[in-house]
């Protein structure tokens, strides 16, 4: 059923790209007529995918590589999808290259990976980068840091374009960096422009520092999502905490590795940029949340017209 569903969706997306009107579409090879049978199959495919997901709520143990690192108390208004299902969503459904198993995703309670009105989700992962020293945090000039990041993005764009990705412009802070030294939690948001897109992209970053690395929580949607996410960010920050033995306070300088960068490098993504991060940023779902979610709506309009979806 999975392969059939994906093939059908691929057909829908291909058909949409060459759409001429709401009833008949033309591609380079053939003419495709939208029939009631196709409409029924499309709805059945969406229902089948959604019904295949098992969401969790309550307290979740976040593990990677057989090690328990943290707990997640799923915030009110959200639901959690486990790592295996998240990998399926990111690669099979959304067409991203696999970057290894993460720690799952959070979705708003009333949305799913195949929601036609999907606006954002929060991907969760762990980075084994070492202990991040935070003594520079209070003295950082975030305006200077932003200028460095914008310069790095420009330099990386040549490689991005060579690899077939759109260039990225960092427009500015959507929310300036804030570091809570007591909880060892850092968050900030960038406003990004992909290519010639009319609507800019929001990339909201949360980093929770631990003994040997940090938990990533990354949310991407269009820039209009910012006030919605900011309303929930405090609760999301409070929802993730390292377990005993993995906390920042558990760091042992005699046996634990110190990261090659501090808070500024973590925000600027210097190491990630060198590893091709900007070239692979599409993995953080630009194509899905802003593309495929839009495509779902376009396909819906193409199949059903401008009125309401039939019951």
C-alpha positions as CSV (number, residue, x, y, z in Angstrom):
1,X,0.0,0.0,0.0
2,X,2.9,2.4,0.8
3,X,4.4,2.1,-2.7
4,X,1.0,2.4,-4.4
5,X,0.3,5.5,-2.3
6,X,3.6,7.1,-3.0
7,X,3.3,6.4,-6.7
8,X,-0.1,7.9,-6.8
9,X,1.1,11.0,-4.9
10,X,4.0,11.3,-7.3
11,X,1.5,11.1,-10.2
12,X,-0.6,13.8,-8.6
13,X,2.4,16.1,-8.1
14,X,3.5,15.5,-11.7
15,X,0.1,16.1,-13.0
16,X,-0.2,19.3,-11.0
17,X,3.0,20.8,-12.4
18,X,1.5,20.7,-15.9
19,X,-2.1,21.5,-15.0
20,X,-4.1,23.4,-17.6
21,X,-7.6,23.4,-15.9
22,X,-9.5,21.7,-13.1
23,X,-10.7,18.8,-15.2
24,X,-8.1,17.9,-17.8
25,X,-4.3,18.2,-17.6
26,X,-1.6,17.8,-20.2
27,X,2.0,16.6,-19.8
28,X,4.8,16.2,-22.3
29,X,3.7,12.6,-23.0
30,X,0.0,12.3,-22.4
31,X,-3.3,13.9,-21.4
32,X,-4.6,13.0,-18.0
33,X,-8.3,13.4,-17.1
34,X,-9.2,13.8,-13.4
35,X,-11.9,11.3,-12.7
36,X,-14.1,10.5,-9.7
37,X,-12.1,7.3,-9.3
38,X,-8.9,9.3,-9.0
39,X,-10.5,11.6,-6.5
40,X,-11.6,8.6,-4.4
41,X,-8.1,7.1,-4.6
42,X,-6.5,10.3,-3.6
43,X,-8.7,10.6,-0.5
44,X,-8.2,7.0,0.3
45,X,-4.4,7.4,0.0
46,X,-4.4,10.4,2.4
47,X,-6.6,8.6,4.9
48,X,-4.4,5.5,4.7
49,X,-1.2,7.4,5.4
50,X,-2.7,9.3,8.3
51,X,-4.2,6.2,9.8
52,X,-0.8,4.5,9.7
53,X,0.7,6.9,12.2
54,X,0.9,6.1,15.9
55,X,1.3,9.4,17.9
56,X,2.4,9.5,21.5
57,X,1.7,11.9,24.3
58,X,2.9,12.2,27.9
59,X,6.5,11.6,28.8
60,X,8.9,10.2,26.1
61,X,12.5,9.0,26.5
62,X,14.7,10.5,23.8
63,X,17.4,8.0,22.8
64,X,20.0,7.6,20.1
65,X,22.4,4.8,19.4
66,X,21.1,2.8,22.4
67,X,21.7,5.7,24.9
68,X,19.0,7.5,26.7
69,X,19.8,11.2,26.7
70,X,16.7,13.1,27.7
71,X,13.0,13.1,28.3
72,X,10.3,14.9,26.4
73,X,7.1,15.8,28.1
74,X,4.9,16.4,25.1
75,X,3.6,20.0,25.3
76,X,-0.1,20.6,25.4
77,X,-1.5,21.1,21.9
78,X,1.2,18.8,20.4
79,X,1.7,15.1,19.6
80,X,4.9,13.1,19.1
81,X,6.0,10.8,16.2
82,X,8.7,8.3,17.0
83,X,12.1,8.1,15.2
84,X,11.2,5.3,12.8
85,X,8.0,7.0,11.7
86,X,9.8,10.3,11.4
87,X,12.4,8.8,9.2
88,X,9.6,7.4,6.9
89,X,8.0,10.9,6.8
90,X,11.2,12.7,6.0
91,X,12.5,10.3,3.4
92,X,9.6,8.3,1.9
93,X,6.8,10.9,2.1
94,X,8.7,14.1,1.8
95,X,11.6,13.0,-0.4
96,X,14.5,14.1,1.7
97,X,17.9,12.3,1.7
98,X,18.3,10.3,4.9
99,X,20.7,11.9,7.4
100,X,20.4,9.0,10.0
101,X,17.8,8.3,12.6
102,X,16.8,11.2,14.7
103,X,14.8,11.4,17.9
104,X,11.3,12.0,16.4
105,X,9.1,15.0,15.6
106,X,6.4,17.1,17.2
107,X,3.4,18.2,15.3
108,X,0.5,20.5,16.3
109,X,-2.4,18.3,17.6
110,X,-4.7,19.2,14.7
111,X,-2.1,18.5,12.0
112,X,-0.2,15.6,10.5
113,X,2.6,15.1,8.0
114,X,0.0,14.8,5.2
115,X,-2.3,17.7,6.4
116,X,-3.3,19.9,3.6
117,X,-2.9,22.9,5.9
118,X,0.4,21.8,7.6
119,X,2.2,24.9,8.7
120,X,5.2,23.6,10.8
121,X,6.6,20.7,12.7
122,X,9.5,20.4,15.1
123,X,12.3,17.9,14.3
124,X,14.2,16.6,17.3
125,X,17.7,15.2,17.2
126,X,20.9,14.9,19.3
127,X,24.4,16.2,18.2
128,X,27.3,14.4,19.8
129,X,29.6,17.5,19.4
130,X,31.1,17.5,22.9
131,X,30.6,19.9,25.8
132,X,29.7,23.4,24.7
133,X,31.5,26.0,26.9
134,X,29.2,28.9,27.5
135,X,31.5,31.5,29.1
136,X,31.4,33.7,26.0
137,X,27.6,33.9,25.9
138,X,27.1,37.1,27.8
139,X,29.6,39.0,25.7
140,X,28.5,38.0,22.2
141,X,27.5,40.7,19.7
142,X,24.6,39.2,17.9
143,X,24.7,41.8,15.2
144,X,28.3,40.9,14.3
145,X,27.3,37.3,14.5
146,X,24.5,37.8,12.1
147,X,26.8,39.6,9.6
148,X,29.2,36.6,9.7
149,X,26.3,34.2,9.1
150,X,25.1,36.2,6.1
151,X,28.6,36.2,4.7
152,X,28.9,32.4,5.2
153,X,25.6,31.8,3.5
154,X,26.7,33.9,0.4
155,X,29.9,31.9,0.2
156,X,28.0,28.6,0.4
157,X,25.5,29.5,-2.2
158,X,27.8,28.8,-5.1
159,X,28.1,25.2,-3.9
160,X,24.3,25.0,-3.2
161,X,23.6,26.1,-6.8
162,X,26.1,23.6,-8.2
163,X,24.3,20.9,-6.3
164,X,20.9,21.9,-7.7
165,X,19.6,23.7,-4.6
166,X,18.2,27.3,-4.5
167,X,20.5,29.9,-3.0
168,X,19.7,31.0,0.5
169,X,19.7,34.6,1.9
170,X,19.7,35.1,5.6
171,X,17.4,38.2,5.8
172,X,18.0,38.7,9.5
173,X,16.9,37.6,13.0
174,X,13.3,36.6,13.2
175,X,14.0,36.4,17.0
176,X,17.4,37.3,18.3
177,X,19.4,34.7,20.3
178,X,18.6,34.2,23.9
179,X,20.6,32.0,26.3
180,X,19.4,31.0,29.7
181,X,22.6,30.2,31.6
182,X,20.7,28.6,34.4
183,X,18.8,26.0,32.3
184,X,21.5,25.8,29.6
185,X,18.9,26.3,26.9
186,X,19.5,28.5,23.9
187,X,17.0,29.6,21.2
188,X,16.9,31.9,18.2
189,X,15.2,32.2,14.9
190,X,16.4,33.2,11.4
191,X,14.3,34.7,8.5
192,X,15.5,33.0,5.3
193,X,14.8,33.7,1.6
194,X,15.1,30.8,-0.7
195,X,15.8,31.8,-4.3
196,X,13.1,34.1,-5.7
197,X,10.4,32.9,-3.3
198,X,7.8,35.5,-2.5
199,X,7.3,34.3,1.0
200,X,10.3,34.1,3.4
201,X,11.0,31.1,5.6
202,X,11.2,30.9,9.4
203,X,13.9,28.6,10.8
204,X,13.4,28.5,14.6
205,X,16.3,26.8,16.5
206,X,16.4,25.5,20.0
207,X,19.5,24.0,21.5
208,X,19.6,22.3,25.0
209,X,23.1,21.8,26.2
210,X,24.3,18.6,27.9
211,X,27.3,16.8,29.1
212,X,28.6,15.5,25.7
213,X,26.5,17.4,23.2
214,X,23.1,19.0,22.8
215,X,19.5,18.3,21.8
216,X,18.4,20.1,18.6
217,X,14.8,21.2,18.1
218,X,14.3,22.7,14.7
219,X,11.1,24.2,13.4
220,X,10.5,25.5,9.8
221,X,7.5,27.1,8.3
222,X,6.8,30.3,6.4
223,X,7.6,33.5,8.3
224,X,3.9,34.0,9.2
225,X,4.2,31.1,11.6
226,X,6.5,33.1,14.0
227,X,3.8,34.4,16.4
228,X,2.2,31.0,16.6
229,X,5.5,29.3,17.5
230,X,6.6,32.0,19.8
231,X,3.4,31.6,21.8
232,X,4.5,28.0,22.5
233,X,8.3,28.3,22.6
234,X,8.5,28.5,26.5
235,X,6.5,25.4,26.9
236,X,8.5,23.6,24.3
237,X,11.8,24.7,25.9
238,X,10.6,23.4,29.3
239,X,9.4,20.1,27.8
240,X,12.9,18.6,27.1
241,X,15.5,17.9,29.8
242,X,18.6,15.7,30.0
243,X,18.4,12.6,32.2
244,X,20.8,12.2,35.2
245,X,24.3,11.5,34.0
246,X,23.8,13.4,30.8
247,X,23.2,16.9,32.1
248,X,25.5,19.9,31.6
249,X,26.4,19.7,35.3
250,X,27.6,16.1,34.9
251,X,30.5,17.2,32.6
252,X,33.8,15.6,33.7
253,X,36.8,17.4,32.3
254,X,39.0,14.3,32.9
255,X,37.0,12.0,30.5
256,X,34.6,14.2,28.5
257,X,35.4,15.9,25.2
258,X,35.0,19.7,24.8
259,X,33.5,21.0,21.6
260,X,35.7,23.0,19.2
261,X,33.3,25.9,19.4
262,X,31.2,27.8,21.9
263,X,27.8,29.4,21.9
264,X,28.7,31.8,19.1
265,X,29.9,28.9,16.8
266,X,26.8,26.9,17.7
267,X,24.5,29.8,16.6
268,X,26.6,30.6,13.5
269,X,26.8,27.0,12.4
270,X,30.5,27.3,11.4
271,X,31.1,23.6,11.7
272,X,27.8,22.7,10.0
273,X,28.6,25.2,7.1
274,X,31.9,23.5,6.5
275,X,30.2,20.1,6.4
276,X,27.8,21.3,3.7
277,X,24.9,22.2,6.0
278,X,23.8,25.1,3.7
279,X,23.8,22.7,0.8
280,X,21.5,20.3,2.6
281,X,19.3,22.7,4.4
282,X,16.4,21.5,2.2
283,X,16.4,18.5,4.5
284,X,14.8,20.8,7.1
285,X,11.7,20.5,4.9
286,X,11.7,23.6,2.8
287,X,10.3,21.4,0.0
288,X,7.7,19.9,2.2
289,X,6.2,22.4,4.6
290,X,6.3,25.2,2.0
291,X,6.2,23.1,-1.1
292,X,4.3,19.8,-0.7
293,X,1.9,21.3,1.8
294,X,1.1,24.0,-0.8
295,X,1.0,21.2,-3.4
296,X,-1.7,19.4,-1.4
297,X,-3.8,22.5,-1.5
298,X,-3.2,23.0,-5.2
299,X,-4.0,19.4,-6.0
300,X,-7.2,19.7,-3.9
301,X,-8.2,22.8,-5.8
302,X,-7.3,21.1,-9.1
303,X,-9.4,18.0,-8.3
304,X,-12.3,19.6,-6.4
305,X,-12.4,23.1,-7.8
306,X,-12.6,26.2,-5.6
307,X,-15.5,24.9,-3.5
308,X,-15.5,22.8,-0.5
309,X,-14.1,19.2,-0.6
310,X,-16.9,16.7,-1.0
311,X,-17.8,14.8,2.2
